[in-house]
Each structure stands twice: as structure tokens, then as C-alpha cells.
Amino acid sequence: MKPTNLFASLALIALACAPAHAQEPPQARALLDAAAAAMGGRERIEQLANLVMTGFGQRYNFNGNTSADPNSPPKWQAVATSERYFDLASQRALIRERASNMFPFAAPFGMSWDPRDRLQTGVTLLDHPLPALRAALKSAQLGPVEIEDGMAVVSFKLADGANAWIALDPRTHLPYWTRWISASGTLGDLTNTAYFTGYLPFDGLSLPTGIMARIDWRNQVTQMFQVDSYRLNVSALPTFPAANGLATREAAGPPEVRTTKLADGVWDVRIANGSGGAVIEFADHLVMFEPYGNEAETLARIDAANRLVRGKQVTATVVSHHHDDHAGGLRAAVARGLTIIAQSRTQALFEEWVARPAVLFPDALARNPRPLDFMPVDEKLVLEDAKHRLEVYHAVGDFHMSDALIAYLPKEKIIMEGDFTDEGWTFNWWAGAMQANIALYGLDPKLDVPVHGTPQSLDEKLAGAQKQVETAQRFCAEAAGRGSYPFGCPVRYSTTGLIVE
């Protein structure tokens, strides 16, 4: 039951989907009772009204490393002055913290320390042993005890039917880890494990001072948190925010898609929120730039594109790069049978994504399984027939991502890119990328069709990017004046290339 590879994940899912046992295993109940006693007593745990935990740490940025290689350095977000309020009676928690990206970002909110609130419910509360053990003790459905790396593992169901596991240390009887499965748009059924270390006594309870979380994709650490205080049964909790708007968005139906003709046989097909890309007509099919966002957004763009020309359907999509937003609809595109055109170094990563199961949270690919049809691009790929010539190049000069592509229509002088620039950005740290690619490949674009933002003339795009460079330079100078040095400072590139100071 060690979910560090696909086969183990499948075993976990099979266990989760197994029918309930007619009789609760007595060993499981005894182990949970022993854990409660070790943490401070079942009565004390069950009567606790609330818990406040503070601390600091780091969180993995799921938007993607610079490279698709498994040894590419992860991108992290620093977390400070974190306060987590557990309302145990309502089984909710409020996380209030200050966080800042440990890498350059295009907007101040990613690089500021402004306080942010986040609500936790359901399985997301299992990343702390106290609510996890309370849920296991209350569970009416316990599974058989298994042994993993010397730990006794008890499976149980939450009140909402979700499956969970808790591992107990045979020496101390304290919870050592908890596990649950969540949905991921790129990774299917995602197994999460939170580890608890450094238990100390706090007002009659034994609680961990270290929490570290991993996922079963590449055994990636997703959170490292160090506790610096606990308070029990505080007199008043802050007001909790409303639940996430996911259900509201789903109830609203498919995303709105806006289609704009750019040239003969070329359209900009974009979700109303401003993200999307071009669709190019060939003699007997269409090619779409970027499976952006998520399943719903990608399928909505494919459906809109398929209505553009009678008898012609999207058969391929160019992926600018592997980050979770830009390739967020890749599994949906594969489910529709689209060929994935991407930089050759992303192939192994995308094969991992497509091979992962989605049993508990079925997506389009689970409902319509297909293998990955991958067309690699090393430096250059040309797609051409009597209708159009589309040139696809390995993108250079953008330190936000290395395994990336741009596309170019030489006749129409249209360039397509993701994360080179966007008129909505405040900062730009890699503004030299556009001119670097133009110079390297001898291009002559007049119109830029970005994934983020809207199509603009190249002159407008470069002028806007230069203003973003100057804004970033002022941001760095003001921070240095305060003795602070944010990640990305000083700015290394303007729109004309490397800045030499």
C-alpha cells in the first residue's frame, strides 16, 4: 500500500472501491483507541471545540517547474505568519497566511505578503492528525488493518463517503501519516499523504510540530510546515469565508467561448475570461493552439472550433509548455483523439499524465480512454498543405519555461505563444524572449496571439512588455531600498535583450 507508482495507486483505488465489510474489524478500532489515548485521551479529543495552529513553511507550486524533467528544480511558495483555525464541531478549517512566490511572477499578488484566507473541508482536513483521528474514531466503516513500512494502517470512510487512511506508529501509537485521494485535472486520481513528526505536549494533547505532505506523482513533496504554536478552545474564531465556488461554476454550464476571425482560415478561439489561442484551418482538418485551462474549457474551445468550418474538425493541438494551466486540458484533448504537438522533452511527462487512472474522479479520458498520440518537436516542425503553412519552433529565451513551443504563420505574419507576455501583467521578467525567437528563427510577425490576454500587434505587445519591465525594475529598486530582495530581482531582460549593469 505504498502509492509511489502507478501500480500501487491502482491498488489503493481498488481498495477504496471495494464493498464495505459486514463487520467492523476489532483490531482497527483497538488501534484507533490506542492512538486517541496516546494523543491525550478520547474524551479530550472528542470534546475539543477548536484548535488554532500557527507556523511557517513552503508549498509546492503546481503550475510547473521550468522543465518537464523529473529532476528539474521545483518552484516553491514561501508561507509566513500562517494561522490555521480548526472549527472541529463543523468540520471546517480556515487558513489565514501570508505567502509569496519564491520565483518571479507576473503580478504583485504572487510576490507580495498580503494576507489570504482559504477554507478547508472534507478530505483537505486530513493533513493534520487531530481532525483525521476524530474522523476515524467517528467513522462507522473501518477497513482491515494493513502494514506499510512497519506502520499499522487503518482505512476508514468520512461522513461524505470519501475514503481515507491513517498510519499509526507501533511504538508511540501516535498517527504517523494520513492519506486520501483527490481529483487532479492533469494527474487523475491523486493520492496525498501527510506525515506528522516532532510530537510535543500542548495543554494535555500530544500534537506534531512538523507536517510534510507528498503526492504519488514522482513522490513530490507539496508542503513543508513547521508549527510554532498551538492554542486549544479559544474563545472566538474569525469569520470563515464561503465555500469554494466550484459547484456554482459547474451549475453555470459550459464556459462561454468567443471566436474572432484573424485572417482567412485563422481564428482566435478564447474562453471569455481571456485565455485561449488560435485555430488554423488546413485542407481537411483544424489545428488548435493550446489545450488551456481545464477539461471544460478545452472541450468548449474544441467544440467551438469544430463549428467553424463545415466538415472539418480539430485533430491536433500545439502545447506551448507543460505548466498545469497551459496543459490543463491535455487529458481532455487526448480523450477527443487529438494529436499532441509538444516539445520533445515533455513527452515522458505527458505519457505519465495520460497513463494515470481516474477511477474515483472519472474525467473525459477515463470515460473515453485513448493512448497518447504525441508529435515531438525538437527545434522545428512544419505543418503544411495547400491551405496553410504552420511553423512550430522550440521557444528560447524565456526562463519561466524551457521545454516550450511557439507557432508561426509566415503568410499571415502571426506568432502564437504562451507566457511570453500579456497586457494584463504588471511585471515582465523575460521580456527578451519575443525578440530572441524572432532573431533566432528569422521570423517577421506583425500580430501576436497569446494564450493569456488578447491578440495585439507586435509593436503594441513589445511596448506593453517594456512598460512591465520598467514597473518590475521600480518594484525591485523600492524593495532594495527597504533592504528586501524579492526573487527575480534585479530584472535581467528588457524587450531588446539582456540588461548589462
C-alpha positions in Angstrom: 0.0 0.0 0.0 2.8 2.4 -0.9 1.5 4.8 -3.5 4.7 5.8 -5.2 3.9 4.3 -8.6 1.0 3.7 -10.8 0.5 0.1 -9.8 0.4 1.0 -6.1 -2.1 3.8 -6.9 -4.3 1.3 -8.7 -4.2 -0.9 -5.7 -5.2 1.9 -3.5 -8.1 2.8 -5.7 -9.2 -0.8 -5.8 -9.3 -0.9 -2.1 -11.2 2.4 -2.0 -13.9 1.0 -4.3 -14.2 -2.4 -2.5 -17.5 -3.1 -0.8 -17.9 -2.4 2.9 -17.2 -5.1 5.4 -20.2 -6.5 7.1 -18.5 -6.4 10.5 -16.0 -3.8 11.7 -12.5 -5.2 12.3 -11.9 -5.1 16.0 -8.2 -4.6 15.6 -8.8 -1.4 13.7 -11.0 0.0 16.5 -8.4 -1.0 19.1 -5.6 0.7 17.2 -7.6 3.9 16.9 -8.5 3.8 20.7 -4.8 3.4 21.4 -3.9 6.4 19.2 -6.5 8.5 21.0 -5.1 7.6 24.3 -1.6 8.4 23.1 -2.7 11.9 21.9 -4.3 12.8 25.2 -7.5 10.7 25.6 -10.5 10.1 23.5 -12.8 12.2 25.7 -10.4 15.1 25.5 -10.1 14.8 21.7 -13.8 14.5 21.0 -14.9 17.3 23.4 -12.4 19.8 21.9 -14.3 22.6 20.3 -11.5 24.2 18.2 -7.8 24.3 17.7 -5.5 27.1 16.4 -2.2 26.2 14.9 0.4 28.7 13.7 3.7 28.4 11.9 5.5 28.8 8.6 6.8 26.8 5.7 6.9 26.2 2.0 4.3 25.0 -0.5 4.9 23.4 -3.9 3.7 25.4 -6.9 1.7 23.1 -9.0 1.8 25.4 -12.0 5.0 23.7 -13.1 8.8 23.5 -12.9 10.9 25.2 -15.5 11.5 21.9 -17.2 9.4 18.8 -17.6 12.3 16.7 -16.4 11.7 14.9 -13.1 14.9 16.4 -11.7 14.0 20.0 -12.6 14.2 22.2 -9.5 10.7 22.6 -8.1 9.1 26.0 -7.8 8.1 26.9 -4.2 5.9 29.4 -2.4 7.1 30.7 1.0 4.4 30.8 3.7 4.8 33.0 6.8 2.6 34.1 9.7 0.3 31.2 8.9 -2.7 30.7 11.2 -5.0 27.7 10.9 -8.3 27.8 12.8 -9.9 24.4 13.1 -13.6 24.5 13.9 -13.9 20.9 14.9 -17.6 20.9 15.5 -18.4 22.0 12.0 -15.5 20.1 10.5 -14.0 23.1 8.8 -10.8 25.0 9.0 -9.7 28.5 7.9 -6.1 29.0 6.8 -5.1 32.7 7.1 -1.5 33.3 6.0 0.9 35.5 4.1 2.6 33.8 1.2 5.0 34.8 -1.6 6.3 33.0 -4.6 10.0 32.1 -4.4 10.3 32.8 -8.1 9.4 35.8 -10.3 5.7 36.2 -11.1 3.8 38.5 -13.4 1.6 40.2 -10.8 2.1 41.7 -7.4 -0.3 39.3 -5.7 2.1 36.4 -6.4 5.1 38.2 -4.9 3.5 40.1 -2.1 3.0 39.1 1.5 -0.7 40.2 1.6 -2.8 38.0 3.9 -5.0 35.4 2.2 -7.8 33.2 3.5 -8.6 29.7 2.4 -11.4 27.4 3.6 -10.8 23.7 4.2 -13.5 21.0 4.4 -13.8 17.2 3.8 -10.6 15.4 2.9 -8.5 18.5 2.9 -8.7 18.5 6.8 -6.8 15.2 6.9 -3.5 16.9 6.6 -3.5 17.3 10.4 -3.7 14.2 12.7 -6.3 15.7 15.2 -9.2 16.1 12.8 -8.1 13.0 11.0 -8.2 10.8 14.1 -11.5 12.4 15.2 -13.0 11.5 11.8 -11.6 7.9 12.1 -13.0 7.5 15.6 -16.4 8.6 14.4 -16.4 6.6 11.2 -19.0 3.9 11.0 -17.0 2.0 8.4 -13.4 0.8 9.2 -11.4 -1.4 6.9 -8.9 -4.2 7.7 -5.6 -3.3 9.2 -2.6 -3.4 6.9 1.1 -3.0 7.5 3.2 -0.5 5.5 6.8 0.2 6.4 6.2 -1.1 9.9 3.2 1.1 10.4 -0.3 -0.2 11.2 -2.7 1.3 8.6 -6.4 1.7 9.3 -8.7 2.6 6.4 -11.9 4.4 7.1 -14.7 6.4 5.4 -15.6 10.0 6.1 -19.2 11.1 6.6 -19.4 12.2 3.0 -18.3 8.7 1.8 -14.7 9.7 0.9 -12.0 7.1 1.6 -9.1 7.8 4.0 -6.2 6.0 5.7 -4.3 6.7 8.9 -1.0 5.1 9.8 -0.1 4.5 13.5 3.4 4.2 14.9 3.6 0.8 16.7 6.0 2.2 19.4 4.2 5.5 20.3 0.7 4.6 18.9 0.6 8.2 17.5 -0.6 9.0 14.0 2.4 9.0 11.7 0.7 9.8 8.4 -2.8 10.2 6.8 -3.8 9.5 3.2 -6.6 10.5 0.9 -7.3 10.7 -2.8 -8.3 13.9 -4.6 -9.1 14.8 -8.2 -6.5 16.4 -10.4 -7.1 17.7 -13.9 -3.7 16.6 -15.1 -3.0 13.6 -12.8 -6.4 11.9 -12.4 -6.8 10.3 -9.0 -4.2 11.9 -6.9 -3.0 10.2 -3.7 -2.0 12.6 -1.0 0.0 11.6 2.1 0.7 13.9 5.1 3.4 13.0 7.6 3.5 14.1 11.2 6.7 14.4 13.3 8.1 16.0 16.4 5.1 15.5 18.7 5.1 17.6 21.9 2.5 18.2 24.7 0.2 21.1 24.4 -2.5 21.7 27.1 -3.0 17.9 27.6 -2.7 16.9 23.9 0.2 15.5 22.0 0.5 17.3 18.7 3.0 17.4 15.9 5.4 20.3 15.3 6.3 19.2 11.8 4.0 18.4 8.9 5.2 17.3 5.4 2.9 16.3 2.5 3.7 14.3 -0.6 1.7 13.1 -3.7 2.1 9.9 -5.5 3.2 11.6 -8.7 7.0 11.5 -8.7 6.9 11.3 -4.9 6.7 15.1 -4.9 6.8 17.0 -1.7 3.9 19.5 -1.8 4.2 21.1 1.7 6.7 21.5 4.4 5.3 23.2 7.5 6.9 23.9 10.9 4.5 24.6 13.8 5.4 27.4 16.2 2.3 27.4 18.5 -0.9 25.7 19.3 -4.0 27.1 21.2 -6.9 25.0 22.2 -10.5 26.0 22.8 -10.1 29.7 22.0 -13.0 31.9 22.9 -13.8 33.0 19.4 -12.8 32.1 15.9 -12.7 34.5 12.9 -15.5 34.5 10.4 -15.0 31.8 7.9 -15.3 32.6 4.1 -17.9 30.9 2.0 -17.2 27.6 0.4 -15.4 27.4 -2.9 -17.4 28.4 -6.0 -16.8 25.2 -7.9 -20.3 23.9 -7.6 -21.6 27.3 -8.8 -19.3 27.3 -11.8 -20.3 23.7 -12.7 -24.0 24.6 -12.4 -23.5 27.6 -14.8 -22.8 25.1 -17.6 -20.0 25.1 -20.2 -17.7 28.1 -20.4 -18.5 30.9 -22.8 -16.2 30.9 -25.9 -15.6 33.9 -28.0 -14.4 33.4 -31.6 -12.7 36.2 -33.6 -11.5 35.8 -37.2 -7.9 36.9 -37.6 -7.3 36.0 -41.2 -8.6 33.7 -43.9 -8.8 30.3 -42.2 -7.4 31.6 -38.9 -9.5 32.4 -35.8 -8.8 33.3 -32.2 -10.9 30.9 -30.1 -10.9 32.1 -26.5 -12.7 31.5 -23.2 -14.5 34.6 -22.1 -12.0 35.0 -19.2 -9.3 35.9 -21.7 -7.4 32.6 -22.2 -7.2 30.6 -25.3 -5.4 30.7 -28.7 -5.6 30.4 -32.4 -7.2 27.8 -34.6 -5.8 27.2 -38.0 -7.6 25.6 -41.0 -5.9 23.0 -43.1 -7.3 21.3 -46.2 -9.1 18.6 -44.3 -8.7 19.4 -40.6 -8.1 22.1 -38.0 -5.2 22.6 -35.5 -5.7 24.4 -32.2 -3.0 26.2 -30.2 -3.0 25.2 -26.5 -5.3 22.9 -24.5 -5.5 25.6 -21.9 -7.2 25.7 -18.5 -9.1 22.6 -17.6 -11.3 19.9 -19.2 -14.4 22.1 -19.5 -12.5 25.0 -21.1 -10.6 22.8 -23.5 -13.7 20.8 -24.7 -15.6 24.1 -25.1 -12.9 25.5 -27.3 -12.7 22.3 -29.3 -16.4 22.3 -29.8 -16.4 25.9 -30.8 -13.6 25.3 -33.3 -15.4 22.3 -34.8 -18.3 24.6 -35.7 -16.1 27.0 -37.7 -15.8 25.1 -41.0 -18.3 22.5 -42.1 -16.8 19.1 -42.4 -13.5 20.0 -40.6 -12.6 19.0 -37.0 -9.7 19.8 -34.7 -7.3 16.8 -35.0 -4.3 18.2 -33.2 -3.3 20.8 -30.6 0.0 22.5 -30.1 1.0 22.8 -26.4 3.1 25.8 -25.7 4.5 24.3 -22.5 3.8 21.8 -19.7 2.6 24.0 -16.9 -0.7 23.0 -15.3 -2.7 25.9 -16.7 -1.4 25.7 -20.3 -1.6 21.9 -20.5 -4.5 21.6 -18.1 -6.8 20.2 -20.8 -4.4 17.8 -22.2 -6.2 14.7 -20.9 -9.4 16.0 -22.4 -7.7 16.6 -25.7 -6.3 13.1 -25.7 -9.8 11.8 -24.9 -11.1 13.5 -28.1 -8.4 11.8 -30.1 -6.3 14.9 -30.8 -2.6 14.6 -31.6 -0.5 16.4 -29.0 2.2 18.5 -30.6 4.7 19.5 -27.9 8.4 20.0 -27.3 10.1 16.6 -27.3 11.3 16.8 -23.7 7.7 16.9 -22.5 6.8 13.5 -23.9 7.7 11.4 -20.9 5.7 13.8 -18.6 2.6 13.7 -20.8 2.8 9.9 -21.0 2.8 9.9 -17.2 -0.3 12.1 -17.1 -2.3 10.2 -19.7 -1.4 6.8 -18.1 -2.7 7.7 -14.7 -6.1 6.3 -13.7 -9.2 8.4 -12.8 -11.5 5.9 -11.2 -12.8 7.7 -8.2 -13.0 11.0 -10.1 -13.6 10.0 -13.7 -12.8 12.6 -16.3 -13.1 12.7 -20.1 -10.1 10.4 -20.6 -11.5 7.9 -18.1 -14.8 7.9 -19.9 -13.1 7.6 -23.3 -9.7 6.0 -22.8 -7.2 6.6 -25.6 -3.4 6.4 -25.8 -1.3 9.5 -26.2 -0.7 10.4 -29.8 2.5 12.5 -29.5 4.2 14.5 -32.2 7.5 15.7 -30.9 9.2 19.0 -31.8 12.9 19.3 -31.3 13.8 22.6 -32.9 11.3 22.9 -35.7 8.2 21.3 -37.2 6.3 22.4 -40.3 2.7 21.5 -40.9 1.8 22.5 -44.5 -0.7 21.8 -47.2 -2.4 23.9 -49.9 -4.3 25.8 -47.3 -1.7 26.9 -44.7 1.9 26.6 -43.6 2.3 26.5 -39.8 5.8 26.6 -38.4 6.4 25.3 -34.9 9.6 26.2 -33.0 11.3 25.3 -29.8 10.9 28.6 -27.8 14.1 30.1 -26.4 14.9 33.0 -24.0 12.0 32.5 -21.6 13.3 31.5 -18.2 9.8 30.8 -17.0 9.8 27.6 -19.0 12.5 25.8 -21.1 10.6 22.9 -22.8 8.3 25.2 -24.8 7.0 25.9 -28.3 5.9 28.9 -30.3 4.0 28.7 -33.6 4.2 31.0 -36.6 2.1 31.6 -39.8 4.6 33.1 -42.2 2.0 34.2 -44.8 -0.3 35.9 -42.2 2.8 37.0 -40.1 1.0 35.7 -36.9 3.0 34.4 -34.0 1.4 32.3 -31.2 2.9 32.0 -27.7 2.1 31.2 -24.1 3.7 33.2 -21.2 5.9 35.5 -23.3 3.7 38.5 -22.3 0.2 39.5 -21.6 -1.2 43.1 -21.5 -2.8 42.2 -18.1 0.6 41.6 -16.4 2.2 44.0 -14.1 5.7 42.7 -14.3 7.7 41.0 -17.1 10.9 39.2 -16.2 11.6 37.5 -19.5 10.6 40.2 -22.0 13.5 39.4 -24.3 12.0 36.1 -25.3 9.9 37.5 -28.2 12.8 39.2 -30.0 15.1 36.3 -29.2 12.9 33.9 -31.1 12.3 36.3 -33.9 16.0 36.8 -34.4 16.9 33.1 -34.0 14.4 31.8 -36.5 14.2 34.7 -38.9 10.5 35.5 -38.2 8.7 38.7 -39.2 5.5 38.7 -37.1 3.0 41.6 -37.1 0.4 40.1 -34.8 0.9 38.2 -31.6 -1.9 35.8 -30.5 -1.1 35.0 -26.8 -2.6 32.3 -24.6 -3.3 35.0 -22.0 -4.8 38.3 -22.9 -5.9 39.2 -26.4 -4.3 39.4 -29.9 -2.3 42.6 -30.4 0.1 44.0 -32.9 3.7 43.1 -32.2 4.5 46.8 -31.7 1.8 47.1 -29.1 2.9 43.9 -27.4 6.5 44.9 -27.2 5.6 48.4 -25.9 3.4 46.9 -23.2 6.1 44.4 -22.2 8.7 47.2 -21.9 6.4 49.1 -19.5 6.1 45.9 -17.5 9.9 45.6 -17.4 10.2 49.2 -16.1 7.5 48.5 -13.5 9.4 45.4 -12.3 12.6 47.5 -12.1 10.9 50.1 -9.9 9.5 47.3 -7.8 13.0 45.8 -7.3 14.5 49.2 -6.6 11.9 50.1 -4.0 12.3 46.7 -2.3 16.1 47.1 -2.3 15.6 50.5 -0.6 13.8 48.6 2.2 16.6 46.0 2.4 14.4 43.4 0.7 15.4 41.4 -2.3 12.5 39.6 -4.0 13.0 36.6 -6.2 13.7 37.7 -9.8 15.3 41.0 -8.8 17.1 42.7 -10.4 15.4 42.4 -13.8 17.7 40.7 -16.3 16.0 41.3 -19.6 14.2 44.1 -21.4 12.4 43.6 -24.8 15.7 44.2 -26.6 17.7 41.6 -24.7 20.0 41.1 -21.7 20.4 44.1 -19.4 24.0 44.6 -18.6 24.6 46.7 -15.5 
